[in-house]
Amino acid sequence: MVLLTIVIIAIGLAMDAFAVSIVSGAAYKQLNIKHAFRLALFFGGFQALMPIIGFLAGITVKEYIADYDHWIAFALLSAVGAKMLYESTKIKPARQNPEHLNILVLLALSVATSIDALAVGITLSILKISIVAAAVIIGLITFVLSYIGVFIGKNFGHFFENKIEALGGLVLIGIGFKILLEHLL
């Protein structure tokens, strides 16, 4: 059951990166396999790194929050999900030249799409889930979805972008409720 929860969390977290990948594929029609791989590698790598950082921060305060950790997990996942839902309603500008996807742009996009994973890492420390396994799963799922997202965007444009991000937000809110209900019942 823990593995399924991690996979669902990973899919939810990957939705930001997936949406940006779709937009990149739609905006930069000249993207090729090399560009898609590099984008996916950055997104997957940062999505794997951020939960580890959050986990390490979480274990330092775990003993102080043990009595209400389920509320914190619920609040963090709900806040991340709500943020994703809100951002899914915004229109994001797109660029036309794939050379704009340089290292600095990729770093900025990677951090922006993985901040949510930092909060999830704190949650994983509260739930006593293996961070190594979780980080690998989150990184791999984000990598695969980001890679595929570039080609979906290249072929289908902006049709899916906001819907995917909204779905990811709903998934994270649902997991937050699940954690809260398990502890309260």
FIKETI-835453 format. One line per 5 residues: number of its first residue (from 1); their letters; for each residue x, y, z of N, C-alpha, C. Coordinates in Angstrom, 3 decimals, always signed. Atoms other than C-alpha are relative to their C-alpha. Layout:
<nodes>
NUM> a> X,Y,Z,X,Y,Z,X,Y,Z | ... .
</nodes>
This chain:
<nodes>
1> mvllt> +0.822,-1.193,+0.000,+0.000,+0.000,+0.000,+0.866,+1.257,+0.000 | -0.897,-1.146,-0.033,+2.913,+2.376,+0.723,+0.549,+0.275,-1.402 | -0.520,-0.168,+1.356,+4.349,+1.765,-2.767,-1.038,+0.676,-0.900 | +1.070,-0.614,+0.799,+1.003,+2.620,-4.371,-0.161,+1.477,+0.363 | +0.106,-1.400,-0.429,+0.798,+5.802,-2.294,+1.149,+0.829,-0.563 .
6> iviia> -1.153,-0.727,+0.545,+4.323,+6.826,-3.363,-0.161,+0.216,-1.500 | +0.201,-0.135,+1.450,+3.505,+6.155,-7.021,-1.055,+1.068,-0.293 | +1.057,-0.998,+0.205,+0.311,+8.229,-6.770,+0.523,+1.403,+0.322 | -0.610,-1.290,-0.336,+2.198,+11.042,-5.028,+0.954,+0.433,-1.107 | -0.958,-0.310,+1.073,+4.904,+10.852,-7.700,-0.716,+0.498,-1.248 .
11> iglam> +0.766,-0.430,+1.174,+2.344,+11.129,-10.474,-0.579,+1.393,+0.241 | +0.528,-1.326,-0.318,+0.703,+14.074,-8.732,+1.071,+1.074,-0.066 | -1.094,-0.968,+0.024,+4.045,+15.831,-8.247,+0.518,+0.238,-1.415 | -0.543,-0.111,+1.358,+5.085,+15.160,-11.829,-0.884,+0.832,-0.927 | +0.926,-0.700,+0.888,+2.061,+16.989,-13.234,+0.468,+1.407,-0.372 .
16> dafav> -0.560,-1.317,+0.345,+3.732,+20.420,-13.029,+1.031,-0.146,-1.113 | -1.053,+0.215,+0.993,+6.761,+19.151,-14.931,-0.590,-0.516,-1.313 | +0.663,+0.530,+1.186,+4.520,+17.242,-17.337,-0.676,+1.130,-0.781 | +0.672,-1.133,+0.653,+2.490,+20.387,-18.050,+1.012,+0.923,-0.665 | -1.036,-0.855,+0.593,+5.650,+22.452,-18.619,+0.623,-0.697,-1.212 .
21> sivsg> -0.535,+0.751,+1.138,+6.963,+19.705,-20.909,-0.933,+0.072,-1.200 | +0.980,-0.116,+1.081,+3.763,+19.792,-22.933,+0.075,+1.390,-0.623 | -0.103,-1.378,+0.501,+4.010,+23.578,-23.211,+1.286,+0.170,-0.804 | -1.272,-0.106,+0.712,+7.668,+23.299,-24.223,-0.080,-0.676,-1.362 | +0.161,+0.696,+1.280,+6.827,+20.759,-26.900,-0.872,+0.770,-0.969 .
26> aaykq> +0.895,-0.789,+0.855,+4.034,+22.984,-28.201,+0.670,+1.290,-0.455 | -0.614,-1.296,+0.311,+6.054,+26.199,-28.071,+1.237,-0.140,-0.873 | -1.240,+0.197,+0.745,+9.315,+24.840,-29.425,-0.171,-1.171,-0.950 | +0.280,+1.090,+0.943,+8.232,+22.797,-32.421,+1.280,-0.704,-0.472 | -1.262,+0.579,+0.468,+11.927,+22.201,-33.234,+0.654,-0.928,+1.034 .
31> lnikh> -0.599,+0.877,-1.006,+12.547,+20.195,-30.045,+0.187,-1.402,-0.571 | -0.260,+1.362,+0.463,+14.127,+16.835,-30.740,+0.219,-0.912,+1.211 | -0.187,+0.986,-1.072,+14.964,+13.731,-28.703,+1.024,+0.492,+1.021 | -1.032,-0.520,-0.901,+18.098,+15.374,-27.246,-0.590,+1.062,+0.939 | +0.627,-1.032,-0.828,+16.094,+18.392,-26.022,-0.967,-0.625,+1.015 .
36> afrla> +0.974,+0.649,-0.878,+13.364,+16.173,-24.597,+0.704,-0.746,+1.133 | -0.751,+0.745,-1.008,+15.911,+13.992,-22.787,+0.587,+0.949,+1.044 | -0.616,-0.959,-0.924,+17.703,+16.999,-21.270,-1.049,+0.617,+0.922 | +1.077,-0.573,-0.804,+14.442,+18.581,-20.110,-0.488,-1.013,+1.033 | +0.476,+1.055,-0.901,+13.247,+15.282,-18.610,+1.028,-0.319,+1.078 .
41> lffgg> -1.053,+0.276,-0.967,+16.614,+14.706,-16.922,+0.040,+1.075,+1.092 | +0.033,-1.078,-0.981,+16.517,+18.121,-15.233,-1.231,-0.116,+0.896 | +1.227,+0.068,-0.787,+12.884,+17.763,-14.154,+0.007,-1.203,+0.935 | -0.040,+1.211,-0.828,+13.298,+14.189,-12.912,+1.032,+0.093,+1.106 | -1.055,-0.144,-0.996,+16.552,+14.979,-11.116,-0.406,+0.917,+1.143 .
46> fqalm> +0.417,-0.926,-1.055,+15.138,+17.959,-9.254,-1.180,-0.554,+0.792 | +1.130,+0.603,-0.722,+11.921,+16.093,-8.413,+0.489,-1.086,+0.950 | -0.565,+1.009,-0.902,+14.091,+13.363,-6.857,+0.781,+0.659,+1.141 | -0.832,-0.671,-0.997,+16.385,+15.794,-5.002,-0.822,+0.755,+1.047 | +0.763,-0.849,-0.929,+13.774,+18.085,-3.440,-0.666,-0.783,+1.141 .
51> piigf> +0.568,+0.734,-1.144,+11.950,+15.395,-1.386,+1.070,-0.417,+1.013 | -1.086,+0.361,-0.924,+15.315,+14.356,+0.070,+0.322,+1.184,+0.901 | -0.266,-1.201,-0.790,+15.983,+17.933,+1.174,-1.135,+0.221,+1.010 | +1.154,-0.144,-0.895,+12.447,+18.168,+2.625,-0.010,-1.058,+1.089 | -0.050,+1.100,-0.958,+12.846,+14.784,+4.322,+1.006,+0.307,+1.104 .
56> lagit> -1.034,-0.325,-0.984,+16.075,+15.874,+6.014,-0.445,+1.131,+0.918 | +0.546,-1.084,-0.834,+14.399,+19.057,+7.206,-1.076,-0.541,+0.936 | +1.103,+0.553,-0.794,+11.394,+17.060,+8.419,+0.460,-0.843,+1.170 | -0.438,+0.864,-1.104,+13.335,+14.553,+10.519,+0.626,+0.800,+1.142 | -0.566,-0.819,-1.079,+14.962,+17.387,+12.449,-1.067,+0.536,+0.936 .
61> vkeyi> +1.076,-0.545,-0.847,+11.579,+18.565,+13.753,-1.071,-1.046,+0.337 | +1.018,+1.039,-0.147,+9.715,+15.244,+13.823,-0.465,-0.206,+1.444 | +0.384,+0.261,-1.398,+9.774,+14.745,+17.605,-0.866,+1.113,+0.581 | +0.780,-1.135,-0.507,+8.233,+18.188,+18.147,-1.424,+0.038,-0.563 | +1.305,-0.086,+0.660,+5.289,+17.613,+15.813,-0.730,-1.339,-0.054 .
66> adydh> +0.552,+1.356,+0.088,+4.488,+13.923,+16.396,-1.494,-0.064,+0.300 | +1.412,+0.072,-0.385,+1.085,+14.614,+17.977,-0.952,+0.526,-1.070 | +0.879,-0.569,+1.027,-0.275,+16.529,+15.006,+0.619,-0.093,-1.405 | -0.666,+0.147,+1.290,+1.869,+15.292,+12.117,-0.964,-0.280,-1.151 | +0.968,+0.299,+1.054,-1.161,+13.998,+10.192,-0.675,+1.278,-0.493 .
71> wiafa> +0.574,-1.290,+0.408,-2.608,+17.521,+10.190,+0.985,+0.770,-0.869 | -1.024,-0.672,+0.801,+0.682,+18.868,+8.854,+0.077,-0.632,-1.391 | -0.032,+0.688,+1.293,+0.785,+16.220,+6.123,-1.208,+0.397,-0.841 | +1.227,-0.413,+0.694,-2.821,+17.039,+5.216,+0.123,+1.434,-0.504 | -0.110,-1.418,+0.375,-2.127,+20.795,+5.187,+1.003,+0.201,-1.135 .
76> llsav> -1.010,-0.161,+1.043,+1.050,+20.505,+3.099,-0.481,-0.537,-1.342 | +0.470,+0.579,+1.262,-0.430,+18.166,+0.497,-1.183,+0.773,-0.561 | +1.145,-0.797,+0.462,-3.650,+20.187,+0.334,+0.452,+1.345,-0.555 | -0.502,-1.285,+0.480,-1.725,+23.445,-0.046,+0.685,-0.153,-1.356 | -0.661,+0.244,+1.286,+0.434,+22.012,-2.824,-1.046,-0.287,-1.076 .
81> gakml> +1.068,+0.309,+0.957,-2.652,+20.582,-4.527,-0.813,+1.220,-0.383 | +0.767,-1.227,+0.275,-4.563,+23.850,-4.196,+0.803,+0.956,-0.878 | -0.868,-0.851,+0.826,-1.592,+25.751,-5.637,+0.003,-0.498,-1.441 | +0.018,+0.564,+1.352,-1.522,+23.383,-8.601,-1.340,+0.270,-0.681 | +1.321,-0.305,+0.569,-5.276,+23.825,-9.106,-0.077,+1.459,-0.426 .
86> yestk> +0.019,-1.426,+0.318,-4.899,+27.609,-8.998,+0.853,+0.286,-1.235 | -0.887,-0.256,+1.131,-1.946,+27.607,-11.400,-0.519,-0.607,-1.296 | +0.556,+0.596,+1.216,-3.858,+25.395,-13.810,-0.983,+0.941,-0.694 | +0.932,-0.956,+0.602,-6.229,+28.325,-14.393,+0.725,+1.159,-0.677 | -0.774,-1.088,+0.594,-3.412,+30.683,-15.477,+0.446,-0.372,-1.413 .
91> ikpar> -0.551,+0.193,+1.343,-2.305,+31.119,-19.068,+1.481,+0.335,+0.069 | -1.444,-0.194,-0.072,+1.445,+30.722,-19.405,+0.538,+0.352,-1.381 | -0.564,-0.367,+1.298,+3.387,+32.469,-22.165,+0.991,-1.051,-0.491 | -0.908,+0.982,+0.590,+5.434,+30.344,-24.536,+1.004,+0.714,-0.905 | -1.040,-0.534,+0.886,+8.664,+30.997,-26.450,+0.082,-0.870,-1.240 .
96> qnpeh> -0.043,+0.704,+1.272,+9.423,+29.951,-29.996,+1.336,-0.666,-0.308 | -1.319,+0.498,+0.342,+13.149,+29.112,-29.969,+0.490,-1.000,+1.045 | -0.433,+0.984,-0.988,+14.390,+25.882,-28.329,+1.318,+0.366,+0.668 | -1.250,-0.413,-0.629,+17.736,+27.575,-27.609,-0.262,+0.769,+1.295 | +0.340,-0.646,-1.264,+15.904,+29.467,-24.861,-0.049,-1.008,+1.142 .
101> lnilv> -0.037,+1.045,-1.034,+15.898,+26.134,-23.010,+1.461,-0.291,+0.371 | -1.387,+0.185,-0.407,+19.490,+26.703,-21.897,+0.038,-0.478,+1.454 | -0.170,+0.551,-1.349,+20.894,+25.499,-18.588,-0.687,+0.870,+1.058 | +0.614,-0.879,-1.004,+19.739,+28.563,-16.618,-1.521,-0.096,-0.024 | +1.455,+0.134,+0.111,+16.189,+28.293,-17.944,-0.441,-1.359,+0.544 .
106> llals> +0.339,+1.330,-0.503,+16.148,+24.555,-17.239,+0.115,-0.068,+1.524 | -0.133,-0.030,-1.462,+17.416,+25.157,-13.699,-1.183,+0.715,+0.635 | +1.129,-0.762,-0.555,+14.740,+27.780,-13.055,-1.299,-0.796,-0.109 | +1.215,+0.800,+0.175,+11.982,+25.585,-14.493,+0.011,-1.225,+0.918 | -0.107,+1.196,-0.847,+13.268,+22.553,-12.575,-0.295,+0.325,+1.458 .
111> vatsi> +0.268,-0.398,-1.384,+13.262,+24.384,-9.248,-1.477,+0.363,+0.155 | +1.397,-0.441,-0.100,+9.875,+25.958,-9.945,-0.974,-1.177,+0.008 | +0.925,+1.137,+0.062,+8.253,+22.627,-10.811,+0.227,-1.016,+1.112 | -0.279,+0.998,-1.043,+9.852,+20.752,-7.891,-0.096,+0.546,+1.421 | +0.161,-0.562,-1.349,+9.264,+23.113,-4.949,-1.040,-0.794,+0.787 .
116> dalav> +1.050,+0.780,-0.657,+6.117,+21.129,-4.195,+0.568,-1.289,+0.601 | -0.598,+1.243,-0.475,+8.272,+18.013,-3.793,+0.749,+0.203,+1.312 | -0.651,-0.307,-1.273,+10.139,+19.735,-0.961,-0.982,-0.193,+1.155 | +1.033,+0.153,-1.031,+6.926,+19.935,+1.069,-0.402,-1.465,+0.157 | +0.345,+1.427,-0.069,+6.120,+16.327,+0.190,+1.093,-0.767,+0.735 .
121> gitls> -1.099,+0.643,-0.719,+9.572,+15.318,+1.469,-0.162,+0.143,+1.506 | +0.282,-0.198,-1.429,+8.683,+16.823,+4.847,-1.088,-0.970,+0.444 | +1.100,+0.923,-0.302,+5.458,+14.813,+4.761,+0.496,-1.440,+0.083 | -0.521,+1.367,-0.015,+7.353,+11.599,+3.937,+0.801,-0.283,+1.265 | -0.748,+0.220,-1.247,+9.591,+12.102,+6.972,-0.950,-0.222,+1.169 .
126> ilkis> +1.006,+0.166,-1.046,+6.509,+12.392,+9.162,-0.616,-1.399,-0.068 | +0.650,+1.299,+0.192,+5.030,+9.204,+7.688,+0.976,-1.170,+0.105 | -1.033,+1.037,-0.141,+8.331,+7.299,+8.148,+0.094,-0.885,-1.241 | -0.126,+0.710,+1.270,+8.538,+6.323,+4.476,+1.441,+0.111,-0.475 | -1.376,+0.011,+0.503,+11.897,+5.355,+2.920,+0.175,+1.086,-1.055 .
131> ivaaa> -0.172,-1.128,+0.909,+13.109,+8.528,+1.233,+0.756,-0.410,-1.258 | -0.769,+0.409,+1.178,+15.546,+6.767,-1.107,-0.934,-0.598,-1.049 | +0.946,+0.619,+0.937,+12.844,+4.600,-2.666,-0.977,+1.034,-0.549 | +0.959,-1.014,+0.429,+10.395,+7.495,-2.769,+0.638,+0.962,-0.998 | -0.675,-0.947,+0.895,+12.937,+9.859,-4.378,+0.264,-0.621,-1.367 .
136> viigl> -0.256,+0.681,+1.274,+13.874,+7.303,-7.031,-1.290,-0.128,-0.799 | +1.290,+0.151,+0.683,+10.227,+6.608,-7.865,-0.496,+1.350,-0.507 | +0.455,-1.339,+0.402,+9.339,+10.320,-7.942,+0.831,+0.504,-1.181 | -0.871,-0.453,+1.085,+12.363,+11.101,-10.133,-0.248,-0.740,-1.308 | +0.222,+0.799,+1.217,+11.753,+8.242,-12.572,-1.345,+0.322,-0.656 .
141> itfvl> +1.321,-0.304,+0.556,+8.052,+8.961,-12.978,-0.003,+1.391,-0.623 | -0.075,-1.346,+0.566,+8.751,+12.654,-13.509,+0.800,-0.005,-1.296 | -0.816,+0.093,+1.214,+11.477,+11.831,-16.038,-0.832,-0.533,-1.168 | +0.771,+0.633,+1.078,+9.227,+9.535,-18.064,-1.145,+0.903,-0.469 | +1.127,-0.852,+0.390,+6.202,+11.849,-17.981,+0.473,+1.276,-0.689 .
146> syigv> -0.522,-1.211,+0.639,+8.315,+14.895,-18.865,+0.468,-0.293,-1.419 | -0.480,+0.394,+1.331,+9.931,+13.098,-21.789,-1.182,-0.186,-0.961 | +1.200,+0.218,+0.820,+6.553,+11.964,-23.101,-0.737,+1.316,-0.231 | +0.704,-1.274,+0.094,+5.077,+15.414,-22.412,+0.495,+0.883,-1.129 | -0.550,-0.809,+1.098,+7.433,+17.106,-24.874,-0.640,-0.413,-1.319 .
151> figkn> +0.533,+0.479,+1.278,+6.137,+14.933,-27.694,-1.518,+0.143,-0.077 | +1.440,-0.285,-0.012,+2.510,+15.266,-26.633,-0.222,+1.462,-0.370 | +0.111,-1.422,+0.312,+2.958,+19.029,-26.716,+0.332,+0.301,-1.445 | -0.417,-0.208,+1.393,+4.708,+18.880,-30.056,-1.123,-0.400,-0.965 | +1.044,+0.514,+0.892,+1.788,+16.937,-31.537,-1.401,+0.525,+0.290 .
156> fghff> +1.372,-0.376,-0.356,-1.273,+18.167,-29.620,-0.134,+1.395,+0.597 | +0.065,-1.388,-0.445,-0.356,+21.666,-28.418,-0.476,+0.180,+1.427 | +0.392,-0.415,-1.347,-1.921,+23.348,-25.402,-1.292,-0.637,+0.497 | +1.289,+0.561,-0.390,-5.078,+21.230,-25.235,+0.020,-0.629,+1.394 | -0.048,+0.757,-1.255,-3.942,+19.095,-22.252,+0.594,+0.757,+1.178 .
161> enkie> -0.857,-0.628,-1.006,-1.643,+21.456,-20.313,-0.686,+0.294,+1.331 | +0.616,-0.413,-1.268,-3.943,+23.002,-17.678,-0.809,-1.119,+0.638 | +0.796,+1.109,-0.533,-6.136,+19.920,-17.308,+0.872,-0.984,+0.779 | -0.924,+0.927,-0.654,-3.142,+17.761,-16.361,+0.433,+0.563,+1.357 | -0.442,-0.623,-1.257,-1.922,+20.218,-13.713,-1.131,-0.009,+1.031 .
166> alggl> +1.152,+0.030,-0.902,-5.439,+20.435,-12.222,-0.203,-1.413,+0.553 | +0.134,+1.387,-0.449,-5.639,+16.633,-12.060,+1.055,-0.336,+1.055 | -1.060,+0.231,-0.980,-2.285,+16.499,-10.241,-0.328,+0.633,+1.344 | +0.397,-0.677,-1.232,-3.562,+19.030,-7.693,-1.075,-0.758,+0.742 | +1.079,+0.773,-0.629,-6.708,+17.019,-7.051,+0.516,-1.290,+0.621 .
171> vligi> -0.577,+1.240,-0.520,-4.665,+13.843,-6.584,+0.706,+0.266,+1.331 | -0.723,-0.295,-1.242,-2.430,+15.470,-3.941,-0.957,+0.355,+1.138 | +1.003,-0.319,-1.029,-5.439,+16.890,-2.070,-0.673,-1.280,+0.486 | +0.607,+1.278,-0.370,-7.022,+13.433,-2.132,+0.892,-0.832,+0.906 | -0.936,+0.737,-0.850,-3.902,+11.844,-0.652,+0.075,+0.650,+1.382 .
176> gfkil> +0.014,-0.707,-1.286,-3.871,+14.531,+2.061,-1.200,-0.402,+0.843 | +1.206,+0.439,-0.714,-7.445,+13.634,+2.982,+0.136,-1.446,+0.465 | -0.183,+1.402,-0.356,-6.549,+9.935,+2.973,+0.871,-0.127,+1.258 | -0.888,+0.034,-1.166,-3.692,+10.518,+5.444,-0.724,+0.474,+1.248 | +0.730,-0.554,-1.135,-5.876,+12.635,+7.691,-1.052,-0.992,+0.515 .
181> lehll> +1.036,+0.933,-0.394,-8.732,+10.107,+7.705,+0.585,-1.254,+0.645 | -0.625,+1.184,-0.594,-6.388,+7.189,+8.425,+0.418,+0.259,+1.451 | -0.442,-0.311,-1.360,-5.062,+8.955,+11.532,-1.165,+0.317,+0.932 | +1.134,-0.377,-0.840,-8.424,+10.203,+12.756,-0.928,-1.188,+0.266 | +0.936,+1.122,-0.160,-10.331,+6.945,+12.270,+0.651,-1.214,+0.527 .
</nodes>
